[in-house]
Amino acid sequence: MMASSQVSPETPSAPHRVLLVDDFQPWRAFICSFLAENNNFQIVGEAKDGSEAVQKANELKPELILLDIGLPNLNGIEAAAQIGRSNHDVKIIFLSEQNDPEILAAALNNGAHGFVRKADARRELLPAIEAVLRGERFVSQRLKR
């Protein structure tokens, strides 16, 4: 019989559960592949529109949601607001081509913890995720004007 092990600070934690929401399948495939290079993340689901994002967030209880803004059926900002009302602990990072300051402000005021431009994702997504999981906000460098 094996003794139960104690969890120490050095023990690696379980991967962070991630829901990926974007209507463009090749982009979802890229992000899945990108995050798969890091053992700290597990994609627990994908959604292609805002309504599906709300449903899967409630069903799968991810720790982190990577969410596009321009989604069919329900835009990402409204989806984030709905998700935040029922899943208080989830962290949301918008991953979008949007760079309008008003849209950025709306996103951050409706439950988002971070905002990364898709064009900067290869460089900024992992630092954004790390910051948000520490409880900090993250905004792409190019949007900090």
N, C-alpha and C positions, 0 to 999 in steps of 0.2 A: 504494500500500500504506500502511495506517495504522500509525502507531507505537503500540506498546502503552503504555497510560497507567499511571503509577504511582499507587497508592492513597495518598492523603495523609490526614492526620487530618481535613481539612475535607470529604473525599469522603463523601457519605452512604452508609451501609451498606445492605445488602440488608434488606428487611423481615423482622421477626421472624416465624418460622413458628409458628402457633398452632393447637392442636387444641382444639375446643370440645366439652365433654361435658355434656349435660343431657337429661333425658327429655321436657322440655316444649318442643316445636318453636317456639312463639311467642317463648319466652325466647331460644332459640338465634338466631332471626331478629333479635331486638332487639340482642343482643350483636354479631352479625355486622355489622349496620348501624352500631352505635356505633363499632366498631373500624375500619370502612371509612372513617370520617371522618378517620382518621389514616393517612397513607401508610406508617407504620412497621410495620404489621401485615399479615400475609397469613394468612387462615384456610385451612389446608391440609386440614382435615377436620373432620367433626362425628361425634359418636357419641351414641346415645340410652340406652346402658346401660354398666355397668362392664366387662363382658366385651368389648364392642365397643371401649371405650376402651383396654383393654390391647392388643388386637389392632392397632388403628390407631396407637397410640403406637409399637409395635414396627415397623410397616410404614412409617409416614410420618416418623418421627424428628423430631417438632416440637421447637422450642426451649422452648416454653411450652405448658402445658396448663391450661385453665380448666375446673374439675371440680366438679360438684355432689356432694353427699354422698348424698342420698336417691335412689339409682338402682336400677332393676330388675336382676335377675340377680346383680350383684356391687356392693355399695355402694361409694361413692367412696373411703372410707378404705382398704378392702382393694384397690381398683383402684390407688390411689396407691402402696401398698406394693409391689404386683406390678410396676408400671411402674418404680418407683425401683430395683428389683433388676436390671432389664435395661437401663435407660436412665439411667445415672448423671448425665448432664449436663442432663437435662430439668428445667425449673423448673415447679413445680405451685402454682397458686393455687386454693384452694377458693372457689367462688362459691355461697353457700348461704344459705337462710333460717335455718339452725340458729344458735342463740345459747347453747346449753348449754355451760358451761365445760369439762365432761368431753369433749364431742364436739370442741370446739376443741382441747383438749390432745391428744386422740387423732389429730386431723388433722395437727397440727404435729409430732407424734412419729412419723408414718408417711410422711414424705417431703414434706410440704407446706412451701412457702416463704412462703405468704401465705394469708390468710383474709379474704374480703370478704363482708359481708352483701349479699344481693341488693337489699334496700331501699336500700342506700347505694352501689350499683354506679355510678350515673351520676356521683357525686361522687368516689368512691374507687378505681374500677377502674384508671384510667390511672396515678394515683400509686402504686398497689399494683404494677402491672406494672413501672413504672420502677424502683421500689425493689428488687423481686425480681431484675430483670435486672442490677442493680448488685451483687447478692450479699447484699442485706439481707433481713430478714424484714419482713412487713407484716401488721398485724391491724387490722380496722376499729375506728375510734375508739370506737364504742358497745360493743365487746367488751373494751376495755382497762380492766377494773375490777379 
